[in-house]
Amino acid sequence: MSAAQPDAAARPARAPHPPARPAAQAPPMDLDALITDPETRILVCCGAGGVGKTTTSAALALAAAEAGRTVVVLTIDPARRLAQSLGLEELDNEPRRVDVPGVPGELHAMMLDMKRTFDDVVVAHSTPERAEQILANPFYQSLSSSFAGTQEYMAMEKLGQLRATNRWDLIIVDTPPSRSALDFLDAPNRMSRFLDGTMIRLLTAPARAGGRVGLRFASAGFMFFSKIISKILGGQLLRDISAFVAALDTMFGGFRERANATYELLRRPGTWFVVVATPEPDALREASYFVDRLSAEGMPLAGLVVNRTHPPATTALSATRAEGAAEEVLEADGPDAELAAAALRVHSERMVLAAREQHMADRFTSAHPEVAVRTVPAAAGDVHDLDGLRTMGAELTGADADTPTGTPRTRILPARRG
C-alpha cells in the first residue's frame, strides 16, 4: 500500500443505500359524498375529447337521482350517445325527464343547441324589433352556428340559465369535446374580448358617435376602414357585420355581465370540477394542464377520474410468474393444457397493461400529489342503457377499498412497498 493511499480502516464507512420509496399515492375521491351533499349544486366534468366525459356525467347524474336528488345533466356531445344511454330517442335544448322506475329523485337530460341558445339570448335581451333584425342578419346566423368559441360560450350561458331557475338541486355539465381542455374556461373572456375588439369598436363607431362633428369624424374613419376591409371580406359581408353590430350594440353590456357572472358561479362554494382522462399519455397530459389551470383560476377541483382502466382479476400472480406457469403447463402436456396456458398468458398480458397504466397514473400523481383520484375499469362494451350507466355509477361512487381484489379504487394495481 502506498503512502498516498489511506488505510481502509481509517476511511469513513459508506452509508447504506436508502430503501426504495413507493410511488406517491393519490388521496381517494369520494364521489358518492360529493353528489349526495345538498351543498353541491354544480358538477362540471371536463377533459380531452374521447375520454368518456359524457358517460361519466350521465352515470353520476343517475346515481344522484337514485340518492334522491333532482338532477339535470347537460351534454354538449352531438353524437347523441347520452340520449341512447338514457333510453330516449333524442335530446334537445330543453330538459327532458328520464323515466327511471323506483328512483326517489328525478333525472332530466338535455343536449345543448348552441344556435337556439344564442337565439334565446337575443330574444330575451332585446326588443322584438331589434331581435328580428339580429336573427335575420346573415353574419349573426354564421356567428351563432360556427364561430370559434360559440359552443363553449353558449354552454356557459345555458348553465347560467339552468342555475337561475333554481328548479334542480344538482346540475351536471358535460363540457364540449375539444383539443384544448382550456376552451371551456376561456369561453366567457373570449366572447367578451371579441365584443371589445378593435374591429367591433370601429364598426360601432358611427352608431356610438355623438353630435354631427363626432358623426362626421366617425363616418370618415369608418369609410377609410371599410375601403380596406372590404377588399378582404367583401362589401356584402362587411355590410352584414356592420348591421349586426349596430343591432347588437345595446346587448354588449349584457354579454359581459353574464359572462362574468357565470365565471364567478364556477368559483363559488357548491361547484366542483371533475377532470376525466384515460390512462394514456395525451389524455393525462391534457388533464395535467387542466388541473394547473383550475388551480391558477381558484376553481374547486374534486379530483381526477382515470377512466377505462384494465385491472387484472387477481394481483397475486405476476406477469413473469404467469408466463413461466404457462410454459410449465404446456411442458406437462396434461388435459386442457393449451387452454390453461392461454388463460395464464392472457393474465400476463393484462398485468403488463395494468402496470403500464399504473405507471402513467403514478406520473400524474407525482406531479399533482394533492389531487384525489378514482379509477374506473373499462366496460365490456359500449354503455348504451340505464343498466350500463348504473354499473359505471357503482364504480364511480363505490367505497374506496370495495373491489374484488381489495386494491383501492385510487389505483389499478396495489402500491409497491419500499
C-alpha beads as a LAMMPS data file, in Angstrom:
LAMMPS data file: protein, C-alpha beads

418 atoms
417 bonds

1 atom types
1 bond types

-500.0 500.0 xlo xhi
-500.0 500.0 ylo yhi
-500.0 500.0 zlo zhi

Masses

1 110.0

Atoms # bond

1 1 1 0.000 0.000 0.000
2 1 1 1.464 3.356 -0.966
3 1 1 1.656 6.268 1.428
4 1 1 -0.753 8.225 -0.752
5 1 1 -3.499 5.718 -0.094
6 1 1 -5.165 5.982 3.332
7 1 1 -5.726 2.875 5.357
8 1 1 -9.124 1.258 4.661
9 1 1 -9.912 1.237 8.356
10 1 1 -9.399 4.985 8.500
11 1 1 -11.923 5.672 5.728
12 1 1 -15.452 6.551 6.851
13 1 1 -17.975 3.770 6.412
14 1 1 -20.126 4.159 3.304
15 1 1 -23.742 4.871 4.145
16 1 1 -26.129 2.087 3.128
17 1 1 -28.455 2.684 0.185
18 1 1 -31.772 4.129 1.362
19 1 1 -34.698 1.774 0.929
20 1 1 -36.730 2.169 -2.246
21 1 1 -39.597 4.586 -1.769
22 1 1 -43.040 3.718 -3.073
23 1 1 -44.586 5.948 -5.686
24 1 1 -46.618 8.864 -4.400
25 1 1 -50.123 7.681 -3.613
26 1 1 -53.079 9.880 -4.504
27 1 1 -55.768 10.599 -1.935
28 1 1 -59.116 8.878 -2.616
29 1 1 -62.003 10.792 -4.191
30 1 1 -65.410 10.245 -2.575
31 1 1 -67.811 10.984 -5.421
32 1 1 -70.710 9.432 -3.512
33 1 1 -70.392 12.035 -0.747
34 1 1 -69.977 14.756 -3.359
35 1 1 -73.152 14.074 -5.367
36 1 1 -75.324 13.384 -2.313
37 1 1 -74.234 16.525 -0.457
38 1 1 -77.080 19.082 -0.745
39 1 1 -74.463 21.841 -0.807
40 1 1 -73.177 20.531 -4.155
41 1 1 -75.189 22.347 -6.824
42 1 1 -72.989 22.198 -9.944
43 1 1 -70.657 19.442 -11.103
44 1 1 -68.564 20.049 -14.228
45 1 1 -66.997 17.059 -15.982
46 1 1 -64.139 18.170 -18.199
47 1 1 -61.137 16.818 -20.046
48 1 1 -59.943 15.929 -23.535
49 1 1 -62.255 14.509 -26.182
50 1 1 -62.925 10.776 -26.269
51 1 1 -62.195 10.003 -22.605
52 1 1 -65.774 9.238 -21.531
53 1 1 -66.946 12.579 -20.117
54 1 1 -70.481 12.112 -21.451
55 1 1 -70.878 8.644 -19.932
56 1 1 -69.292 9.765 -16.666
57 1 1 -71.676 12.727 -16.464
58 1 1 -74.722 10.549 -17.141
59 1 1 -73.640 7.859 -14.665
60 1 1 -73.126 10.418 -11.892
61 1 1 -76.480 12.032 -12.698
62 1 1 -78.270 8.686 -12.449
63 1 1 -76.515 7.895 -9.158
64 1 1 -77.536 11.278 -7.752
65 1 1 -81.171 10.734 -8.790
66 1 1 -81.104 7.314 -7.148
67 1 1 -79.903 9.084 -3.990
68 1 1 -82.994 11.313 -4.070
69 1 1 -81.742 14.437 -5.790
70 1 1 -83.436 16.355 -8.621
71 1 1 -80.780 16.345 -11.316
72 1 1 -80.344 17.717 -14.824
73 1 1 -77.406 16.637 -16.979
74 1 1 -76.395 18.972 -19.797
75 1 1 -74.367 17.371 -22.575
76 1 1 -72.541 19.143 -25.362
77 1 1 -71.857 15.875 -27.216
78 1 1 -73.504 15.965 -30.662
79 1 1 -73.125 12.191 -31.125
80 1 1 -76.373 11.579 -29.175
81 1 1 -74.805 8.831 -27.061
82 1 1 -76.363 10.280 -23.912
83 1 1 -79.881 10.036 -25.330
84 1 1 -79.322 6.417 -26.297
85 1 1 -77.904 5.546 -22.879
86 1 1 -80.914 7.097 -21.165
87 1 1 -83.422 5.278 -23.387
88 1 1 -84.509 8.427 -25.237
89 1 1 -84.787 8.805 -28.982
90 1 1 -83.262 12.271 -28.909
91 1 1 -82.428 15.230 -26.718
92 1 1 -82.893 18.912 -27.454
93 1 1 -82.253 22.303 -25.901
94 1 1 -84.870 21.857 -23.167
95 1 1 -84.548 19.374 -20.278
96 1 1 -86.479 16.126 -20.702
97 1 1 -87.367 13.886 -17.815
98 1 1 -85.906 10.383 -17.958
99 1 1 -88.190 7.607 -16.769
100 1 1 -86.278 5.676 -14.100
101 1 1 -88.732 3.465 -12.175
102 1 1 -88.322 3.271 -8.422
103 1 1 -85.903 6.184 -8.143
104 1 1 -86.687 8.614 -5.279
105 1 1 -85.228 11.599 -7.128
106 1 1 -85.683 12.939 -10.656
107 1 1 -83.374 12.721 -13.651
108 1 1 -83.581 15.188 -16.537
109 1 1 -81.306 15.421 -19.569
110 1 1 -80.711 17.869 -22.389
111 1 1 -78.294 18.464 -25.248
112 1 1 -77.040 21.962 -25.997
113 1 1 -78.256 23.548 -29.213
114 1 1 -75.860 26.469 -29.398
115 1 1 -77.738 28.374 -32.120
116 1 1 -81.059 28.059 -30.347
117 1 1 -79.447 29.144 -27.087
118 1 1 -77.933 32.179 -28.814
119 1 1 -81.333 32.968 -30.366
120 1 1 -82.958 32.773 -26.938
121 1 1 -80.372 35.192 -25.550
122 1 1 -81.071 37.670 -28.356
123 1 1 -84.844 37.469 -27.857
124 1 1 -84.606 37.744 -24.072
125 1 1 -82.281 40.746 -24.003
126 1 1 -83.503 42.994 -26.830
127 1 1 -86.718 44.490 -28.139
128 1 1 -88.816 42.430 -30.588
129 1 1 -87.837 44.727 -33.482
130 1 1 -84.132 44.582 -32.634
131 1 1 -84.281 40.813 -32.136
132 1 1 -85.886 40.351 -35.554
133 1 1 -83.093 42.379 -37.172
134 1 1 -80.391 40.364 -35.431
135 1 1 -81.896 36.929 -36.083
136 1 1 -82.303 37.678 -39.790
137 1 1 -78.771 39.012 -40.197
138 1 1 -76.537 36.666 -42.277
139 1 1 -73.456 37.413 -40.190
140 1 1 -75.313 36.571 -36.981
141 1 1 -76.523 33.295 -38.487
142 1 1 -72.934 32.354 -39.234
143 1 1 -71.668 33.561 -35.858
144 1 1 -74.294 31.635 -33.893
145 1 1 -73.623 28.405 -35.799
146 1 1 -69.900 28.142 -36.356
147 1 1 -67.900 30.988 -34.779
148 1 1 -64.917 29.654 -32.815
149 1 1 -65.784 29.568 -29.122
150 1 1 -69.548 29.980 -29.591
151 1 1 -70.289 26.424 -28.434
152 1 1 -68.249 26.818 -25.264
153 1 1 -69.749 30.247 -24.519
154 1 1 -73.305 29.009 -25.053
155 1 1 -72.623 26.073 -22.747
156 1 1 -71.757 28.613 -20.070
157 1 1 -74.824 30.678 -20.970
158 1 1 -77.099 27.633 -20.647
159 1 1 -75.506 26.712 -17.325
160 1 1 -76.301 30.183 -16.023
161 1 1 -79.902 29.875 -17.214
162 1 1 -80.375 26.480 -15.539
163 1 1 -78.914 27.683 -12.258
164 1 1 -81.053 30.831 -12.267
165 1 1 -84.300 28.814 -12.379
166 1 1 -83.430 27.023 -9.114
167 1 1 -85.524 24.103 -10.400
168 1 1 -82.798 21.478 -9.985
169 1 1 -80.710 20.941 -6.892
170 1 1 -77.855 19.452 -8.938
171 1 1 -76.670 20.410 -12.434
172 1 1 -74.082 18.187 -14.101
173 1 1 -72.321 19.641 -17.136
174 1 1 -70.591 17.552 -19.782
175 1 1 -68.187 20.073 -21.308
176 1 1 -67.569 20.332 -25.066
177 1 1 -65.090 17.875 -26.561
178 1 1 -62.133 19.954 -27.644
179 1 1 -58.478 19.579 -28.425
180 1 1 -57.685 22.068 -25.706
181 1 1 -59.239 21.417 -22.310
182 1 1 -58.886 25.117 -21.516
183 1 1 -61.513 26.282 -24.042
184 1 1 -64.417 25.941 -21.632
185 1 1 -62.869 28.275 -19.064
186 1 1 -61.686 30.700 -21.739
187 1 1 -65.065 30.989 -23.493
188 1 1 -66.605 33.877 -21.496
189 1 1 -63.468 36.014 -21.700
190 1 1 -63.018 35.165 -25.380
191 1 1 -66.540 36.312 -26.183
192 1 1 -66.012 39.462 -24.129
193 1 1 -62.730 40.161 -25.932
194 1 1 -64.479 39.671 -29.273
195 1 1 -67.154 42.198 -28.357
196 1 1 -64.497 44.655 -27.177
197 1 1 -62.176 44.056 -30.139
198 1 1 -60.808 46.734 -32.433
199 1 1 -62.910 45.642 -35.392
200 1 1 -66.116 45.729 -33.372
201 1 1 -65.295 49.183 -31.986
202 1 1 -64.614 50.500 -35.472
203 1 1 -67.841 49.044 -36.787
204 1 1 -69.864 50.552 -33.951
205 1 1 -68.148 53.937 -34.062
206 1 1 -70.703 55.592 -36.375
207 1 1 -73.622 54.432 -34.252
208 1 1 -71.961 55.440 -30.990
209 1 1 -70.595 58.803 -32.066
210 1 1 -72.417 61.778 -30.618
211 1 1 -73.151 65.038 -32.412
212 1 1 -72.597 65.998 -36.012
213 1 1 -68.856 66.558 -35.624
214 1 1 -68.423 63.198 -33.947
215 1 1 -70.628 61.547 -36.517
216 1 1 -68.641 63.089 -39.391
217 1 1 -65.359 62.033 -37.772
218 1 1 -66.571 58.504 -37.060
219 1 1 -68.071 58.175 -40.514
220 1 1 -64.827 59.308 -42.143
221 1 1 -62.852 56.823 -40.099
222 1 1 -65.331 54.115 -40.866
223 1 1 -65.246 54.820 -44.618
224 1 1 -61.439 54.638 -44.625
225 1 1 -61.558 51.405 -42.637
226 1 1 -64.321 49.907 -44.791
227 1 1 -62.397 50.512 -48.043
228 1 1 -59.518 48.460 -46.717
229 1 1 -61.504 45.699 -45.068
230 1 1 -63.950 45.393 -47.970
231 1 1 -61.113 44.162 -50.146
232 1 1 -60.531 41.355 -47.652
233 1 1 -64.040 40.423 -46.540
234 1 1 -66.140 41.650 -49.428
235 1 1 -68.592 44.511 -49.357
236 1 1 -71.727 42.498 -48.590
237 1 1 -70.180 40.691 -45.632
238 1 1 -68.930 43.977 -44.237
239 1 1 -72.413 45.490 -44.506
240 1 1 -73.870 42.405 -42.764
241 1 1 -71.343 42.727 -39.937
242 1 1 -71.966 46.449 -39.570
243 1 1 -75.744 45.952 -39.433
244 1 1 -75.349 43.111 -36.946
245 1 1 -73.096 45.113 -34.643
246 1 1 -75.382 48.147 -34.777
247 1 1 -78.381 45.991 -33.814
248 1 1 -76.420 44.189 -31.101
249 1 1 -74.909 47.320 -29.583
250 1 1 -77.380 47.554 -26.703
251 1 1 -76.719 43.926 -25.737
252 1 1 -72.938 44.243 -25.316
253 1 1 -73.110 45.059 -21.629
254 1 1 -75.402 42.098 -21.036
255 1 1 -72.956 39.712 -22.681
256 1 1 -70.127 40.881 -20.474
257 1 1 -72.236 40.885 -17.335
258 1 1 -73.492 37.338 -17.848
259 1 1 -70.037 36.092 -18.854
260 1 1 -68.563 37.443 -15.638
261 1 1 -71.469 36.166 -13.534
262 1 1 -71.182 32.625 -14.915
263 1 1 -67.422 32.636 -14.462
264 1 1 -67.844 33.640 -10.811
265 1 1 -70.557 30.993 -10.410
266 1 1 -67.948 28.360 -11.239
267 1 1 -65.744 29.593 -8.398
268 1 1 -68.398 29.655 -5.694
269 1 1 -68.802 27.021 -2.981
270 1 1 -71.157 24.327 -4.249
271 1 1 -69.436 23.999 -7.629
272 1 1 -66.943 21.202 -8.284
273 1 1 -64.847 20.207 -11.273
274 1 1 -64.151 16.560 -12.076
275 1 1 -61.378 16.033 -14.627
276 1 1 -61.810 12.871 -16.709
277 1 1 -58.952 11.135 -18.519
278 1 1 -57.937 7.724 -19.797
279 1 1 -54.633 6.092 -18.789
280 1 1 -52.947 7.355 -21.937
281 1 1 -50.129 9.924 -22.178
282 1 1 -52.028 12.531 -24.217
283 1 1 -55.184 12.382 -22.092
284 1 1 -53.255 12.599 -18.814
285 1 1 -51.123 15.417 -20.184
286 1 1 -54.311 17.314 -21.035
287 1 1 -55.673 16.547 -17.569
288 1 1 -52.473 17.883 -16.022
289 1 1 -52.804 21.167 -17.916
290 1 1 -56.421 21.463 -16.831
291 1 1 -55.579 20.811 -13.174
292 1 1 -52.920 23.519 -13.306
293 1 1 -55.355 25.966 -14.891
294 1 1 -58.106 25.224 -12.365
295 1 1 -55.632 25.808 -9.573
296 1 1 -54.447 29.081 -11.104
297 1 1 -58.044 30.296 -11.509
298 1 1 -59.050 29.279 -7.988
299 1 1 -61.617 26.789 -9.286
300 1 1 -62.730 23.986 -6.921
301 1 1 -61.306 20.635 -8.084
302 1 1 -62.874 17.407 -6.803
303 1 1 -60.264 15.204 -8.445
304 1 1 -59.335 13.069 -11.427
305 1 1 -61.302 10.119 -12.819
306 1 1 -58.987 7.744 -14.676
307 1 1 -61.488 6.031 -16.941
308 1 1 -61.251 2.767 -18.915
309 1 1 -58.525 1.124 -16.870
310 1 1 -57.734 -2.602 -17.103
311 1 1 -57.208 -4.065 -13.625
312 1 1 -56.438 -7.826 -13.558
313 1 1 -58.786 -10.360 -11.982
314 1 1 -56.113 -11.101 -9.387
315 1 1 -52.888 -9.406 -8.392
316 1 1 -51.455 -12.440 -6.612
317 1 1 -49.794 -13.765 -9.780
318 1 1 -47.249 -11.529 -11.506
319 1 1 -46.868 -11.334 -15.273
320 1 1 -43.493 -13.109 -15.138
321 1 1 -44.786 -15.960 -12.993
322 1 1 -47.853 -16.332 -15.208
323 1 1 -45.638 -16.673 -18.304
324 1 1 -43.484 -19.229 -16.537
325 1 1 -46.519 -21.195 -15.374
326 1 1 -47.869 -21.210 -18.931
327 1 1 -44.632 -22.819 -20.159
328 1 1 -44.724 -25.415 -17.382
329 1 1 -48.347 -26.305 -18.160
330 1 1 -47.538 -26.845 -21.832
331 1 1 -44.493 -28.964 -20.979
332 1 1 -46.578 -31.143 -18.658
333 1 1 -48.950 -31.750 -21.618
334 1 1 -51.935 -32.508 -19.410
335 1 1 -55.613 -32.297 -20.361
336 1 1 -56.653 -28.812 -21.475
337 1 1 -53.030 -27.691 -21.240
338 1 1 -53.323 -25.289 -24.149
339 1 1 -56.459 -23.682 -22.699
340 1 1 -54.824 -23.239 -19.286
341 1 1 -51.669 -21.826 -20.864
342 1 1 -53.720 -19.387 -22.928
343 1 1 -55.543 -18.200 -19.790
344 1 1 -52.245 -17.655 -17.995
345 1 1 -50.866 -15.669 -20.921
346 1 1 -53.993 -13.512 -21.051
347 1 1 -53.475 -12.770 -17.356
348 1 1 -49.825 -11.939 -18.028
349 1 1 -50.779 -9.501 -20.787
350 1 1 -53.387 -7.945 -18.506
351 1 1 -50.800 -7.481 -15.757
352 1 1 -48.390 -5.839 -18.192
353 1 1 -51.125 -3.487 -19.427
354 1 1 -52.227 -2.670 -15.862
355 1 1 -48.616 -1.964 -14.859
356 1 1 -48.231 0.395 -17.826
357 1 1 -51.445 2.233 -16.925
358 1 1 -50.472 2.433 -13.254
359 1 1 -47.086 3.857 -14.216
360 1 1 -48.760 6.657 -16.174
361 1 1 -51.206 7.340 -13.334
362 1 1 -48.272 7.442 -10.881
363 1 1 -46.525 10.025 -13.063
364 1 1 -49.609 12.222 -12.862
365 1 1 -49.796 11.792 -9.082
366 1 1 -46.093 12.581 -8.692
367 1 1 -46.738 15.896 -10.419
368 1 1 -50.022 16.539 -8.576
369 1 1 -49.848 14.674 -5.240
370 1 1 -52.732 16.679 -3.784
371 1 1 -55.246 15.694 -6.485
372 1 1 -57.668 12.938 -5.470
373 1 1 -58.036 10.041 -7.917
374 1 1 -60.710 7.470 -8.769
375 1 1 -60.021 4.707 -11.290
376 1 1 -62.889 3.190 -13.300
377 1 1 -62.459 -0.153 -15.131
378 1 1 -63.305 -0.311 -18.815
379 1 1 -66.739 -1.762 -19.582
380 1 1 -67.000 -4.950 -21.624
381 1 1 -68.806 -2.979 -24.358
382 1 1 -70.312 0.423 -25.037
383 1 1 -72.563 1.817 -22.318
384 1 1 -75.909 2.084 -24.113
385 1 1 -78.617 1.746 -21.447
386 1 1 -79.522 2.582 -17.849
387 1 1 -78.097 -0.694 -16.549
388 1 1 -74.732 0.159 -18.075
389 1 1 -74.848 3.639 -16.553
390 1 1 -75.809 2.158 -13.195
391 1 1 -72.834 -0.214 -13.323
392 1 1 -70.475 2.639 -14.116
393 1 1 -72.076 4.749 -11.402
394 1 1 -71.321 2.000 -8.885
395 1 1 -67.666 2.072 -9.937
396 1 1 -67.574 5.848 -9.590
397 1 1 -69.260 6.029 -6.197
398 1 1 -68.307 2.706 -4.547
399 1 1 -66.277 2.564 -1.341
400 1 1 -62.559 3.016 -1.993
401 1 1 -61.483 -0.466 -0.837
402 1 1 -64.590 -2.345 -2.001
403 1 1 -63.105 -4.093 -5.039
404 1 1 -62.774 -7.797 -5.982
405 1 1 -59.009 -7.743 -5.422
406 1 1 -59.010 -5.350 -2.488
407 1 1 -56.953 -2.838 -4.468
408 1 1 -58.171 0.684 -3.563
409 1 1 -60.112 2.447 -6.288
410 1 1 -57.438 5.111 -6.341
411 1 1 -55.192 2.584 -8.078
412 1 1 -55.132 -0.075 -10.805
413 1 1 -52.544 -2.272 -9.074
414 1 1 -51.588 -2.415 -5.381
415 1 1 -48.914 0.052 -4.310
416 1 1 -45.396 -1.346 -4.151
417 1 1 -43.791 -1.434 -0.757
418 1 1 -40.360 0.020 -0.155

Bonds

1 1 1 2
2 1 2 3
3 1 3 4
4 1 4 5
5 1 5 6
6 1 6 7
7 1 7 8
8 1 8 9
9 1 9 10
10 1 10 11
11 1 11 12
12 1 12 13
13 1 13 14
14 1 14 15
15 1 15 16
16 1 16 17
17 1 17 18
18 1 18 19
19 1 19 20
20 1 20 21
21 1 21 22
22 1 22 23
23 1 23 24
24 1 24 25
25 1 25 26
26 1 26 27
27 1 27 28
28 1 28 29
29 1 29 30
30 1 30 31
31 1 31 32
32 1 32 33
33 1 33 34
34 1 34 35
35 1 35 36
36 1 36 37
37 1 37 38
38 1 38 39
39 1 39 40
40 1 40 41
41 1 41 42
42 1 42 43
43 1 43 44
44 1 44 45
45 1 45 46
46 1 46 47
47 1 47 48
48 1 48 49
49 1 49 50
50 1 50 51
51 1 51 52
52 1 52 53
53 1 53 54
54 1 54 55
55 1 55 56
56 1 56 57
57 1 57 58
58 1 58 59
59 1 59 60
60 1 60 61
61 1 61 62
62 1 62 63
63 1 63 64
64 1 64 65
65 1 65 66
66 1 66 67
67 1 67 68
68 1 68 69
69 1 69 70
70 1 70 71
71 1 71 72
72 1 72 73
73 1 73 74
74 1 74 75
75 1 75 76
76 1 76 77
77 1 77 78
78 1 78 79
79 1 79 80
80 1 80 81
81 1 81 82
82 1 82 83
83 1 83 84
84 1 84 85
85 1 85 86
86 1 86 87
87 1 87 88
88 1 88 89
89 1 89 90
90 1 90 91
91 1 91 92
92 1 92 93
93 1 93 94
94 1 94 95
95 1 95 96
96 1 96 97
97 1 97 98
98 1 98 99
99 1 99 100
100 1 100 101
101 1 101 102
102 1 102 103
103 1 103 104
104 1 104 105
105 1 105 106
106 1 106 107
107 1 107 108
108 1 108 109
109 1 109 110
110 1 110 111
111 1 111 112
112 1 112 113
113 1 113 114
114 1 114 115
115 1 115 116
116 1 116 117
117 1 117 118
118 1 118 119
119 1 119 120
120 1 120 121
121 1 121 122
122 1 122 123
123 1 123 124
124 1 124 125
125 1 125 126
126 1 126 127
127 1 127 128
128 1 128 129
129 1 129 130
130 1 130 131
131 1 131 132
132 1 132 133
133 1 133 134
134 1 134 135
135 1 135 136
136 1 136 137
137 1 137 138
138 1 138 139
139 1 139 140
140 1 140 141
141 1 141 142
142 1 142 143
143 1 143 144
144 1 144 145
145 1 145 146
146 1 146 147
147 1 147 148
148 1 148 149
149 1 149 150
150 1 150 151
151 1 151 152
152 1 152 153
153 1 153 154
154 1 154 155
155 1 155 156
156 1 156 157
157 1 157 158
158 1 158 159
159 1 159 160
160 1 160 161
161 1 161 162
162 1 162 163
163 1 163 164
164 1 164 165
165 1 165 166
166 1 166 167
167 1 167 168
168 1 168 169
169 1 169 170
170 1 170 171
171 1 171 172
172 1 172 173
173 1 173 174
174 1 174 175
175 1 175 176
176 1 176 177
177 1 177 178
178 1 178 179
179 1 179 180
180 1 180 181
181 1 181 182
182 1 182 183
183 1 183 184
184 1 184 185
185 1 185 186
186 1 186 187
187 1 187 188
188 1 188 189
189 1 189 190
190 1 190 191
191 1 191 192
192 1 192 193
193 1 193 194
194 1 194 195
195 1 195 196
196 1 196 197
197 1 197 198
198 1 198 199
199 1 199 200
200 1 200 201
201 1 201 202
202 1 202 203
203 1 203 204
204 1 204 205
205 1 205 206
206 1 206 207
207 1 207 208
208 1 208 209
209 1 209 210
210 1 210 211
211 1 211 212
212 1 212 213
213 1 213 214
214 1 214 215
215 1 215 216
216 1 216 217
217 1 217 218
218 1 218 219
219 1 219 220
220 1 220 221
221 1 221 222
222 1 222 223
223 1 223 224
224 1 224 225
225 1 225 226
226 1 226 227
227 1 227 228
228 1 228 229
229 1 229 230
230 1 230 231
231 1 231 232
232 1 232 233
233 1 233 234
234 1 234 235
235 1 235 236
236 1 236 237
237 1 237 238
238 1 238 239
239 1 239 240
240 1 240 241
241 1 241 242
242 1 242 243
243 1 243 244
244 1 244 245
245 1 245 246
246 1 246 247
247 1 247 248
248 1 248 249
249 1 249 250
250 1 250 251
251 1 251 252
252 1 252 253
253 1 253 254
254 1 254 255
255 1 255 256
256 1 256 257
257 1 257 258
258 1 258 259
259 1 259 260
260 1 260 261
261 1 261 262
262 1 262 263
263 1 263 264
264 1 264 265
265 1 265 266
266 1 266 267
267 1 267 268
268 1 268 269
269 1 269 270
270 1 270 271
271 1 271 272
272 1 272 273
273 1 273 274
274 1 274 275
275 1 275 276
276 1 276 277
277 1 277 278
278 1 278 279
279 1 279 280
280 1 280 281
281 1 281 282
282 1 282 283
283 1 283 284
284 1 284 285
285 1 285 286
286 1 286 287
287 1 287 288
288 1 288 289
289 1 289 290
290 1 290 291
291 1 291 292
292 1 292 293
293 1 293 294
294 1 294 295
295 1 295 296
296 1 296 297
297 1 297 298
298 1 298 299
299 1 299 300
300 1 300 301
301 1 301 302
302 1 302 303
303 1 303 304
304 1 304 305
305 1 305 306
306 1 306 307
307 1 307 308
308 1 308 309
309 1 309 310
310 1 310 311
311 1 311 312
312 1 312 313
313 1 313 314
314 1 314 315
315 1 315 316
316 1 316 317
317 1 317 318
318 1 318 319
319 1 319 320
320 1 320 321
321 1 321 322
322 1 322 323
323 1 323 324
324 1 324 325
325 1 325 326
326 1 326 327
327 1 327 328
328 1 328 329
329 1 329 330
330 1 330 331
331 1 331 332
332 1 332 333
333 1 333 334
334 1 334 335
335 1 335 336
336 1 336 337
337 1 337 338
338 1 338 339
339 1 339 340
340 1 340 341
341 1 341 342
342 1 342 343
343 1 343 344
344 1 344 345
345 1 345 346
346 1 346 347
347 1 347 348
348 1 348 349
349 1 349 350
350 1 350 351
351 1 351 352
352 1 352 353
353 1 353 354
354 1 354 355
355 1 355 356
356 1 356 357
357 1 357 358
358 1 358 359
359 1 359 360
360 1 360 361
361 1 361 362
362 1 362 363
363 1 363 364
364 1 364 365
365 1 365 366
366 1 366 367
367 1 367 368
368 1 368 369
369 1 369 370
370 1 370 371
371 1 371 372
372 1 372 373
373 1 373 374
374 1 374 375
375 1 375 376
376 1 376 377
377 1 377 378
378 1 378 379
379 1 379 380
380 1 380 381
381 1 381 382
382 1 382 383
383 1 383 384
384 1 384 385
385 1 385 386
386 1 386 387
387 1 387 388
388 1 388 389
389 1 389 390
390 1 390 391
391 1 391 392
392 1 392 393
393 1 393 394
394 1 394 395
395 1 395 396
396 1 396 397
397 1 397 398
398 1 398 399
399 1 399 400
400 1 400 401
401 1 401 402
402 1 402 403
403 1 403 404
404 1 404 405
405 1 405 406
406 1 406 407
407 1 407 408
408 1 408 409
409 1 409 410
410 1 410 411
411 1 411 412
412 1 412 413
413 1 413 414
414 1 414 415
415 1 415 416
416 1 416 417
417 1 417 418
